[in-house]
Amino acid sequence: MNKYLTELHLHTKESSSCLQIPAKEMIQEYKKQGYSTIVITDHCSKSKMDRLGDISWKEKIDYVYKGFNIAKKYGNELDMNILLGVEITLEITDSDYLVYGIDKEFLYENKNIYEYTLEKLYKLCNKKGYLLVQAHPFRDDIQLAPLEYIDGIEVFNGCQDEVSRNDKALEYGESTNKILTSGSDFHRLDDLARGGIITEVEIKDIKQLVEILKTKNYKLNRR
């Protein structure tokens, strides 16, 4: 039986200043590692948007997805599925949330979304059918989200530059009924292919991903 690998937490150099690897090279490396699907979750935060200067909100969102557009182009050439996501840092808690199912129109319509409360963000996502997952919940200075305002918990984070306390996150996640996710949090080659999920079907679009996560019909990839 075939097994398919999907990356759920990944950033691109073109849209995130903390990255070292261009999207084209990143896609090629993930292809070599046997991944069929990648969700690009570039950052949306106040500090990042402020650094972009005096341009419109729409232009700022377009910048957030510059890396996605490049990755999508090369993914098509390599027969890989490149899906749209985002990582939002809420200013009120300085904590990070991965959103699956999102589209650019939603971000266009919600200017300064990082200023929202978690409750407001969750209700907006829930109304749209998106999934809201707290990223790396046990890093220093991260506030653990109230369970009623999230759909899932990232219980494995592969970023080598951070202390994510994955064992603690997994223990906590398994004590809840929430969706549990794994992601490499790719920033550099050391983070390559360290996380994601394993499925028996190839995930080809974001709606399919959301449904698989909801039904929990997958296994965690933790390296």
BAFI-3210 file (N, C-alpha, C; in Angstrom, 3 decimals, decimal comma, padded with zeros to 6 digits):
// residues 223
n [1|2|3|4|5|6|7|8|9|10|11|12|13|14|15|16|17|18|19|20|21|22|23|24|25|26|27|28|29|30|31|32|33|34|35|36|37|38|39|40|41|42|43|44|45|46|47|48|49|50|51|52|53|54|55|56|57|58|59|60|61|62|63|64|65|66|67|68|69|70|71|72|73|74|75|76|77|78|79|80|81|82|83|84|85|86|87|88|89|90|91|92|93|94|95|96|97|98|99|100|101|102|103|104|105|106|107|108|109|110|111|112|113|114|115|116|117|118|119|120|121|122|123|124|125|126|127|128|129|130|131|132|133|134|135|136|137|138|139|140|141|142|143|144|145|146|147|148|149|150|151|152|153|154|155|156|157|158|159|160|161|162|163|164|165|166|167|168|169|170|171|172|173|174|175|176|177|178|179|180|181|182|183|184|185|186|187|188|189|190|191|192|193|194|195|196|197|198|199|200|201|202|203|204|205|206|207|208|209|210|211|212|213|214|215|216|217|218|219|220|221|222|223]
n.u [000,840|000,558|002,254|001,969|003,670|003,189|004,042|003,444|004,231|006,055|008,416|009,366|012,205|011,710|009,555|009,988|012,177|013,776|014,688|016,895|016,925|016,045|012,788|012,630|014,839|014,176|011,786|012,794|014,462|012,630|011,190|013,135|013,193|010,891|008,372|005,036|003,327|003,176|002,548|002,633|003,459|003,948|004,962|002,677|002,697|002,761|005,284|006,604|004,951|005,138|007,802|007,676|006,938|005,451|003,149|000,182|-002,280|-003,130|-000,954|000,947|-000,020|000,171|002,930|003,454|002,667|004,373|006,490|005,007|003,821|006,045|006,961|004,750|004,848|007,251|006,645|004,576|006,028|007,512|005,655|004,437|002,277|001,444|000,304|-001,748|-001,220|-000,909|000,993|000,063|000,941|-000,340|-000,640|-001,487|-000,952|001,487|001,822|001,831|-000,102|-001,186|-002,957|-005,147|-006,664|-007,157|-007,511|-006,217|-008,036|-009,429|-007,474|-006,977|-009,366|-009,262|-007,755|-004,760|-004,858|-003,441|-003,868|-006,172|-008,140|-007,638|-010,033|-011,701|-010,336|-010,523|-013,313|-013,860|-012,361|-013,580|-016,143|-015,607|-014,771|-012,121|-009,132|-007,683|-004,644|-002,582|000,763|003,850|003,430|004,787|007,098|009,399|007,885|005,534|002,039|-000,191|-002,942|-006,452|-008,458|-010,964|-010,788|-009,237|-008,564|-006,642|-003,391|000,028|002,130|004,610|007,502|009,936|012,006|015,367|016,525|015,149|013,776|011,396|010,159|008,929|008,131|006,672|004,664|003,406|002,475|000,676|-001,083|-002,170|-003,763|-006,000|-008,890|-008,217|-007,163|-004,035|-000,895|002,109|005,101|007,861|008,693|010,277|013,200|015,870|018,297|018,861|016,459|014,998|012,446|011,653|009,232|005,599|002,750|001,599|-000,144|-002,547|-003,534|-002,892|-002,589|-004,122|-005,335|-006,349|-008,815|-009,167|-007,030|-007,890|-010,162|-009,034|-007,439|-009,462|-010,842|-008,867|-007,404|-004,662|-001,092|001,387|004,417|007,490|010,722]
n.v [-001,197|002,195|004,971|008,338|011,414|014,459|017,781|020,080|022,517|025,052|027,409|030,066|031,518|033,712|035,031|035,227|036,627|035,188|032,952|030,762|029,288|029,252|029,011|027,310|025,548|024,399|023,005|021,110|019,636|018,541|016,931|014,995|013,758|012,328|013,484|014,263|016,373|019,759|022,224|025,612|027,831|030,667|033,539|035,750|038,585|041,365|042,627|041,802|042,844|045,564|046,022|045,996|048,471|051,509|050,496|049,183|047,178|044,987|044,680|043,926|041,434|040,109|039,973|038,215|035,882|035,585|033,725|031,361|031,427|031,117|028,620|027,082|027,155|025,738|023,398|022,381|021,718|019,600|017,757|017,964|018,676|021,822|023,624|026,189|027,929|029,556|031,201|032,799|035,301|036,227|039,352|040,003|037,855|036,996|034,531|031,724|030,665|028,181|028,150|026,250|025,735|028,242|031,204|033,781|035,867|035,948|036,945|039,395|040,663|040,963|043,108|043,747|041,359|040,092|041,552|040,675|039,041|035,714|034,340|035,754|035,299|032,510|032,106|033,352|031,731|029,265|029,724|029,858|027,327|026,717|025,357|025,880|025,787|025,529|026,434|024,903|024,794|024,725|026,197|028,653|031,538|031,269|031,315|028,967|027,953|028,408|025,528|025,638|027,433|026,575|024,281|022,377|021,040|021,522|018,977|018,064|019,712|020,469|022,354|023,235|025,352|026,109|025,466|023,290|021,474|018,928|016,395|017,050|018,530|016,544|014,785|016,474|017,086|014,553|014,232|015,606|016,068|017,053|017,833|016,556|017,634|017,580|019,181|020,298|022,895|024,356|026,136|026,083|023,859|021,914|021,484|020,065|017,944|016,839|016,596|016,378|014,679|011,292|009,619|007,375|008,089|010,361|013,753|016,298|018,778|021,672|021,449|018,715|018,123|019,429|017,901|015,352|015,901|016,561|014,123|012,630|010,742|009,741|009,435|010,654|012,132|012,055|012,940]
n.w [000,000|-000,873|000,627|001,523|001,898|003,569|004,087|006,679|007,749|006,784|005,488|003,199|001,560|-000,068|001,071|003,779|006,024|007,700|006,466|004,618|002,303|-001,090|-002,636|-004,895|-004,624|-002,183|-002,778|-004,573|-002,857|-001,042|-002,754|-003,342|-000,889|-000,870|-000,494|-001,364|-001,128|-000,056|002,348|002,296|004,758|005,286|007,259|008,930|010,531|012,846|013,129|010,828|008,783|009,335|008,671|005,936|005,182|003,816|002,165|000,587|002,388|000,872|-000,877|000,951|001,805|-000,614|-000,756|001,347|000,120|-001,975|-001,986|-001,957|-004,506|-006,187|-005,311|-006,011|-008,800|-009,402|-008,110|-009,686|-011,964|-010,994|-010,360|-007,838|-005,081|-004,094|-001,495|-000,017|002,977|006,199|008,767|011,554|013,780|016,740|018,122|020,689|022,338|021,486|020,268|018,001|015,191|012,992|009,984|008,121|005,003|004,266|002,165|-000,053|-000,317|002,073|003,818|002,581|003,236|005,961|007,467|009,245|010,751|012,724|014,980|016,104|018,666|019,941|020,163|018,364|015,935|015,784|015,596|013,155|011,416|011,875|010,896|008,197|007,679|007,993|009,524|012,674|014,179|016,979|016,890|017,870|020,915|023,375|023,433|024,789|026,200|024,780|024,917|026,121|024,301|024,970|024,834|023,683|021,644|019,557|016,861|016,659|017,672|017,310|017,719|017,189|016,259|013,961|013,802|014,079|015,352|017,562|020,864|021,251|022,877|022,273|023,268|025,521|024,326|022,778|024,768|026,060|023,921|023,345|025,524|024,972|022,814|020,404|017,001|016,042|014,950|012,912|011,961|009,964|010,231|008,452|007,948|007,279|005,739|007,668|008,867|007,109|005,976|008,455|009,640|009,434|007,923|007,363|004,898|003,353|000,970|-001,695|-001,002|-002,613|-002,717|-000,771|000,529|000,704|002,408|004,779|005,381|005,816|008,064|009,874|010,119|011,163|009,841|009,417|010,001|012,231|011,161|012,525|012,962]
ca.u [000,000|001,343|002,232|002,253|004,164|002,742|004,638|002,398|004,755|007,237|008,552|010,176|013,119|011,138|008,543|010,359|013,566|014,514|014,978|018,142|016,808|015,024|011,668|012,919|015,724|013,424|010,880|013,620|014,939|011,490|010,905|014,119|012,862|009,695|007,128|004,155|002,533|003,752|001,735|003,474|002,861|004,780|004,536|001,884|002,854|002,868|006,670|006,913|004,209|005,711|009,061|007,394|006,829|004,203|002,423|-001,176|-002,449|-003,183|000,410|001,649|-000,462|000,787|004,320|003,411|002,477|005,344|007,171|004,052|003,654|007,242|006,939|003,674|005,337|008,214|005,938|003,875|007,021|008,002|004,485|004,183|001,113|001,840|-000,942|-001,688|-001,515|-000,313|001,265|-000,287|001,380|-001,275|000,135|-001,958|-000,339|002,769|001,808|001,699|-001,198|-001,223|-004,319|-005,268|-007,911|-007,252|-007,185|-005,738|-009,159|-009,710|-006,488|-007,255|-010,545|-009,048|-006,564|-004,141|-005,468|-002,624|-004,357|-007,391|-008,032|-007,716|-011,453|-012,212|-009,722|-011,087|-014,691|-013,801|-011,885|-014,609|-017,231|-015,151|-014,380|-010,683|-008,649|-006,738|-003,784|-001,515|002,102|004,877|002,820|005,589|008,298|009,450|007,097|004,284|000,909|-001,001|-004,259|-007,641|-008,830|-012,213|-010,533|-008,358|-008,963|-005,575|-002,142|001,232|002,777|006,016|008,045|011,282|012,980|016,554|016,974|014,257|013,468|009,937|009,658|007,962|007,587|005,647|003,550|002,687|001,760|-000,474|-002,021|-002,867|-004,730|-007,144|-009,534|-007,926|-006,324|-002,617|-000,130|003,564|005,650|009,300|008,963|011,484|013,890|017,162|018,376|018,848|015,065|014,358|011,738|011,648|007,872|004,508|001,848|001,660|-001,496|-002,635|-003,942|-002,162|-003,359|-003,947|-005,840|-006,452|-010,054|-008,883|-006,197|-008,726|-011,016|-008,200|-007,095|-010,677|-011,168|-007,679|-007,049|-003,258|-000,123|002,364|005,803|008,354|012,076]
ca.v [000,000|003,421|005,945|009,675|012,358|015,849|018,753|020,996|023,756|025,346|028,813|030,293|032,660|034,845|035,717|035,257|037,056|034,236|031,773|030,718|028,439|029,675|028,082|026,301|024,544|023,720|022,059|020,022|018,811|017,776|015,897|013,935|013,081|011,517|014,193|014,532|017,576|020,729|023,394|026,787|028,574|031,828|034,319|036,986|039,161|042,823|043,041|041,570|043,791|046,893|046,112|046,173|049,902|052,216|049,959|048,801|045,872|043,976|044,465|043,186|040,045|039,549|039,652|036,996|034,729|035,566|032,441|030,326|031,462|030,532|027,193|026,462|027,012|024,641|022,186|021,875|021,113|018,371|016,943|018,028|019,484|022,940|024,142|027,499|028,053|030,764|031,198|034,118|035,599|037,159|040,307|040,068|036,771|036,687|033,099|031,460|029,773|027,728|028,097|025,388|025,968|029,679|031,751|035,164|036,802|036,060|037,850|040,728|041,224|041,090|043,930|043,661|040,198|039,742|042,312|040,035|038,088|034,324|034,001|036,321|034,584|031,160|032,155|033,653|030,531|028,236|030,079|029,593|025,931|026,584|024,764|026,723|024,897|026,249|025,959|024,758|025,424|024,705|027,029|029,746|032,758|030,971|031,094|027,828|028,437|027,721|024,490|025,961|028,374|025,989|022,975|021,408|021,342|020,986|018,224|017,895|020,802|020,031|023,433|022,964|026,570|026,402|024,399|023,192|020,545|018,121|015,328|017,666|018,891|015,315|014,322|017,366|016,910|013,279|014,329|016,349|015,446|017,946|017,384|016,646|017,792|017,584|019,973|020,533|024,317|024,467|027,408|025,796|022,461|021,037|021,244|019,418|016,656|016,302|016,472|016,235|013,557|010,180|009,185|006,308|008,726|011,586|014,968|017,103|020,139|022,081|020,922|017,325|018,150|019,782|016,756|014,299|016,315|016,468|012,711|012,065|009,559|009,942|009,216|011,728|011,897|012,742|012,432]
ca.w [000,000|-000,960|001,711|000,999|002,891|003,422|005,011|007,143|008,341|005,977|005,104|002,004|001,613|-000,795|001,873|005,192|006,137|008,533|005,641|003,863|001,119|-002,054|-002,784|-005,911|-004,032|-001,136|-003,425|-005,109|-001,748|-000,518|-003,750|-003,121|000,363|-001,056|-000,177|-002,503|-000,870|000,876|002,682|002,567|005,873|005,578|008,425|008,902|011,865|012,838|012,897|009,418|007,951|009,566|007,929|004,515|004,930|003,486|001,018|000,977|003,028|-000,190|-001,345|001,992|001,724|-001,823|-000,412|002,162|-000,742|-003,069|-001,933|-002,368|-005,961|-006,786|-004,990|-006,796|-010,172|-009,480|-007,710|-010,863|-012,854|-010,384|-010,028|-006,404|-004,700|-003,237|-000,957|000,638|004,401|006,762|010,203|012,082|015,143|017,369|018,907|022,072|023,105|020,860|019,994|016,573|014,811|011,615|009,448|006,948|004,286|004,032|000,847|000,038|-000,176|003,501|004,401|002,037|003,901|007,403|007,655|010,570|011,392|013,890|016,133|016,596|019,760|019,489|020,030|017,111|014,822|015,731|015,110|011,725|010,721|012,002|009,982|006,836|007,540|008,113|010,756|013,407|014,952|017,676|016,565|018,931|022,084|024,600|023,375|025,751|025,959|024,082|025,813|025,732|023,883|025,477|023,882|022,984|020,553|018,546|016,338|016,760|018,368|016,693|018,785|016,813|015,454|013,634|013,656|014,878|016,031|018,678|021,824|021,146|023,902|021,545|024,112|026,361|023,445|022,420|025,962|026,245|022,821|023,478|026,625|024,448|021,644|019,294|015,894|016,356|013,714|012,934|010,868|010,040|010,461|007,633|007,762|006,664|005,327|008,835|009,229|005,970|006,030|009,812|010,149|008,482|008,156|006,421|004,536|002,358|-000,283|-001,991|-000,734|-003,820|-002,555|000,628|001,104|001,041|003,607|005,931|005,689|006,393|009,419|010,703|010,374|011,810|009,055|009,060|011,044|012,353|010,779|013,489|012,784]
c.u [000,881|001,183|002,676|002,637|003,691|003,397|003,597|002,917|006,088|007,222|009,471|011,038|012,495|010,139|008,906|011,847|014,419|014,941|016,295|017,976|015,722|013,974|011,974|013,787|014,992|012,501|011,666|014,075|013,808|011,078|011,853|013,802|011,544|008,381|006,333|003,435|003,225|002,751|002,687|002,787|003,738|004,115|003,657|001,902|002,995|004,292|007,042|006,224|004,739|007,001|008,846|007,115|005,459|003,633|001,065|-001,191|-002,464|-001,780|001,225|001,257|000,117|002,244|004,390|003,346|003,375|006,055|006,267|003,929|004,849|007,267|005,892|004,141|006,278|007,601|005,197|004,838|007,507|006,879|004,290|003,002|001,561|000,579|-000,707|-002,076|-000,960|-000,009|001,075|000,216|000,440|-000,515|-000,233|-001,320|001,064|002,924|001,417|000,629|-001,128|-002,674|-004,302|-006,651|-008,066|-007,021|-006,800|-006,872|-009,510|-008,745|-006,633|-008,350|-010,343|-007,728|-006,085|-004,725|-004,717|-003,022|-005,625|-007,101|-008,100|-009,171|-012,017|-011,645|-010,334|-012,502|-014,749|-013,380|-012,941|-015,762|-016,887|-014,808|-012,883|-010,343|-007,581|-005,957|-002,725|-000,169|002,976|004,440|003,680|006,960|008,235|008,588|005,831|003,196|000,055|-002,433|-005,377|-008,159|-010,095|-011,995|-009,500|-008,948|-007,893|-004,334|-000,989|002,059|004,205|006,405|009,522|012,343|014,150|017,031|016,163|014,119|011,949|009,323|008,560|007,356|006,455|004,421|002,726|001,882|000,507|-001,524|-002,828|-003,862|-005,988|-007,803|-009,267|-007,155|-004,867|-001,836|001,371|004,056|007,131|009,627|010,241|011,958|015,233|017,252|018,381|017,426|014,333|013,713|011,733|010,234|006,860|003,579|001,999|000,233|-001,428|-003,112|-003,119|-003,065|-003,082|-004,492|-006,123|-007,725|-009,874|-008,027|-007,034|-009,589|-010,224|-007,796|-008,294|-011,000|-010,030|-007,223|-005,621|-002,391|000,856|003,734|006,678|009,749|013,036]
c.v [001,256|004,287|007,291|010,606|013,777|016,708|019,798|022,342|024,068|026,798|028,943|031,544|033,897|035,651|035,835|035,547|036,073|032,994|031,914|030,069|028,965|028,588|026,974|025,187|023,730|022,656|020,854|019,078|017,969|016,667|014,715|013,121|012,302|012,172|014,437|015,869|018,448|021,857|024,527|027,636|029,767|032,733|035,509|037,545|040,676|043,260|042,877|042,606|045,208|047,082|046,346|047,626|050,374|051,732|049,481|047,433|044,755|043,663|043,681|041,709|039,377|039,180|038,367|035,759|034,724|034,212|031,300|030,276|030,830|029,020|026,456|026,207|025,820|023,324|021,556|021,154|019,765|017,435|016,820|018,954|020,555|023,666|025,398|027,406|029,375|030,507|032,619|034,237|036,634|038,063|040,271|038,986|036,448|035,182|032,873|030,418|029,466|027,633|027,282|025,557|027,399|030,031|033,219|036,157|037,020|037,038|039,270|041,430|041,477|041,810|043,849|042,503|039,783|040,532|041,702|039,255|036,685|033,917|034,511|035,580|033,200|031,169|032,471|032,427|029,440|028,480|029,733|028,111|025,709|025,892|025,659|025,842|025,727|025,612|025,918|025,370|025,479|025,356|028,114|030,910|032,528|030,718|029,952|028,292|027,700|026,743|024,823|026,889|027,861|024,661|021,930|021,942|020,725|020,298|017,823|019,038|020,528|021,099|023,240|024,176|026,892|025,190|024,301|022,247|019,635|017,000|015,861|018,034|017,665|014,791|015,170|017,140|015,641|013,265|015,085|015,542|016,248|017,229|017,569|016,701|017,779|018,401|020,223|021,959|024,697|025,909|027,219|024,294|021,487|020,672|020,374|018,087|016,028|016,095|016,298|015,102|012,532|009,703|008,073|006,827|009,991|012,793|015,956|018,515|020,406|021,576|019,468|017,241|018,423|018,596|015,623|014,650|016,191|015,026|011,974|010,778|009,707|009,539|010,380|011,261|012,719|012,132|013,089]
c.w [000,000|000,282|001,149|002,142|002,560|004,493|005,381|007,653|007,681|005,523|003,888|002,167|000,990|000,041|003,344|005,323|006,940|007,751|004,882|002,497|000,180|-002,261|-003,785|-005,339|-002,969|-001,715|-003,950|-004,008|-001,158|-001,483|-003,554|-001,878|000,292|-000,696|-001,456|-002,363|000,172|001,094|003,054|003,624|006,235|006,617|008,064|010,314|011,748|012,514|011,427|008,546|008,126|008,777|006,438|004,154|004,495|002,155|001,496|001,649|001,977|-000,703|-000,317|001,978|000,482|-001,569|000,415|001,278|-001,979|-003,129|-002,360|-003,886|-006,682|-006,554|-005,808|-008,227|-010,298|-009,028|-008,871|-011,809|-012,326|-009,967|-008,520|-006,144|-003,712|-002,792|-000,123|002,110|004,897|008,235|010,720|013,515|015,738|018,337|020,382|022,942|022,630|020,641|018,546|016,284|013,319|011,171|008,161|006,329|003,822|002,561|001,007|000,237|001,293|004,163|003,861|002,841|005,387|007,690|009,101|011,382|012,643|015,132|016,733|017,878|019,190|019,289|018,710|015,909|014,673|015,157|013,615|010,922|010,737|011,040|008,542|006,596|007,564|009,432|011,369|014,377|015,661|017,358|017,811|020,269|023,338|024,447|024,450|025,266|025,125|025,121|025,280|025,467|024,614|024,427|023,102|021,791|019,546|018,076|016,566|017,446|017,592|017,782|018,434|015,900|015,234|013,529|014,623|015,678|017,282|019,602|021,909|022,169|023,322|022,384|024,991|025,532|023,074|023,602|026,203|025,158|022,945|024,626|026,204|023,329|020,377|018,181|016,298|015,049|013,982|011,745|011,061|010,459|009,720|007,512|007,052|006,423|006,499|009,255|008,206|006,333|007,420|010,350|009,044|008,869|007,040|006,163|003,498|001,009|-000,470|-001,762|-001,860|-003,703|-001,085|001,286|001,525|002,300|004,848|006,343|006,329|007,819|010,346|011,073|011,070|011,130|008,511|010,238|011,061|011,881|011,710|013,386|013,769]
res [m|n|k|y|l|t|e|l|h|l|h|t|k|e|s|s|s|c|l|q|i|p|a|k|e|m|i|q|e|y|k|k|q|g|y|s|t|i|v|i|t|d|h|c|s|k|s|k|m|d|r|l|g|d|i|s|w|k|e|k|i|d|y|v|y|k|g|f|n|i|a|k|k|y|g|n|e|l|d|m|n|i|l|l|g|v|e|i|t|l|e|i|t|d|s|d|y|l|v|y|g|i|d|k|e|f|l|y|e|n|k|n|i|y|e|y|t|l|e|k|l|y|k|l|c|n|k|k|g|y|l|l|v|q|a|h|p|f|r|d|d|i|q|l|a|p|l|e|y|i|d|g|i|e|v|f|n|g|c|q|d|e|v|s|r|n|d|k|a|l|e|y|g|e|s|t|n|k|i|l|t|s|g|s|d|f|h|r|l|d|d|l|a|r|g|g|i|i|t|e|v|e|i|k|d|i|k|q|l|v|e|i|l|k|t|k|n|y|k|l|n|r|r]
***
